[in-house]
Amino acid sequence: MASNARSRRWDKKPETDADTRFFDLREAGYTGPIDQDGYAVASGPAVDILRRLAGA
């Protein structure tokens, strides 16, 4: 992220690449799980848990 760009982090520190991916996904409307590297998670235990909770 460019040093003069506005940070979307709560602490206003410069965004990491993972931060940028996370915020971009959320701003695009993605509401699913996101891993620690900022990527959407399409399968695995986190998705299974969320599907069960959504059906409850």
HELIX and SHEET records of a PDB file:
HELIX    1   1 ASP A   17  GLU A   27  1                                  11    
HELIX    2   2 PRO A   45  GLY A   55  1                                  11    
END                                                                             
